[in-house]
Amino acid sequence: MTRRQALALLAVVGILIALYLTLYKIGVIGVLSCSIGSCETVNTSKWSMLLGIPIAEWGLAAYIALFGLAIAGSAEAREQSITIARLLVALAGFSVLVSAWLTYLELFVIHAICIWCLTSALLWVVILAVSVADLRAVSRGA
């Protein structure tokens, strides 16, 4: 499995998490399954929306973009694309920053933790690490 295929697989995991939280936020799912923390408190707070769109939907869009980039970059003609490698790092880096901000809000403003949100934040950290490894490999022609 290549690094970009691994990124696509990680994106699928993120898509499933973000889709689950989005479906809850838009009312398709009545109760969140949250064994640790207080997911409903977090997902019903005023911080769970940005520009009228649920934060989970923004996350879903980011994971879908990551998936598309990773799949496009897995094609033989684009395996060594420095542009795709840089875009993957930029998307992952931005997402880690946003996730860090949201985790800060959970801990110090909302005073509740959503295990799904925390899992997504950690997933973005792993994605960033794999993306940086991919950029380094592509930069040195490996």
N, C-alpha and C positions, 0 to 999 in steps of 0.2 A: 504494500500500500504506500503510495507516495504521500508527501506532506499535504499536498492540495486535496487528495482524496480523504485524508484524515480530517482536514478542515471541513470538507463537505459533510462528512459523517458527524462531526461536532455541531455543524450548523443544523443538521436534522434534529439532533437532541434539543438544541436551542429553540428550533421552530416548534417542537412539541410542547415545550414548557411555555413559551410565549403564547401559543395558540390556546392552551389550557387557561392561562390567566386572562387572555382576551375574551374567551367565551364566557368566563365568569363575569368579567366587567360589563359585557354587553347584555347579560341576563340570560344566556343560554343555559348556563350551569348555575344551579341554585346555591350550592354550598361548596366551598373549596375543601379538598382533602388536605389537611395541614397537620401533620403529627407533631411538629415542633414549631413553636412561635404562634403568631396571630396574623395569619395571612389575610383574613377578612378585614381586620383593622387597617392594615397597610393598603389593601386594594380598594377600600372605600374612603380613604383619606383624601383631602383636597390635593395632595401631592400625586395622586394616581392618574391625573390628567395633565396633558400639555397641549395647549392650543386647541382644546376641545376634543382631543384624541387621547384614548387611554395609553398610558405609558407602555403597557403590555403590547399594544399595537405597534408602537414605535419600535419596540424590541423585535417583534415579529418581522417587521420590514427590514431591520438590520440583519437578522439571521437569514432572511430570504436573499438579501443582497450578497451576504457572505457565501451562501450556497451557490448562487449564480456565478460569482467571481471564481470560486474554487473549482467548479465544474468547467467553466470556460478555460481556466488556467491549467486544467488537467489534460486538455487536448494536446496531442503531440506537437502541433505547430506553435503552441503557446507555453509549453513547459518551462521555457527559459525566459519568459516575458518579465522583464524588470518592472514594467508598468503594472502588471497584475500583482506582482509581489508587493510593490509599494502601496497599491490600493488596499490589499488585504491587511497590511500593517496599519495603514491609516484608519480603516474601518474598525479594526480590532482595538487600536489605541484609543480612538474616540469613544468606543463603547465601554472600555474599561474605565475611562474618566467619568462617563455618565453613570455607570454602575456604582462607582465609588461615591459619587454625589448622592445617589439614591440610597445607598447603604448608610451614609452619614445621616440622611433625613430619617431613615427608619430608626436608627439608634438614638439620635439626639433631639429629634423634633416630634416624630410620631410616637416614639417610645414603644415600638412593636417591631418584631422581625417576621418577615415572610420567608420561609425556608425555600420556596420556589424562586423568589427574587434573589436570595443569597446564592442559590445554586446557579442561577443564570449569571450572576456577577463572577463567580468562580470559574464558570465555563468560559467567559470572555477572557479571563486571565490566561487560561490554558490556550485558548485560540490565539491570543496575542503572542504567547511564547512560540507556538508552532509557526505563526506567520513570520515572526522575526527570524526563526531558523530557516524558513523558506527564502526569505529575502537574502540572508547571508549566503545560502547555497547558490542562489541564482546570481548574486553579485560576483561570486568567485568562479562561476561557471561549472559548478558541481552538479 
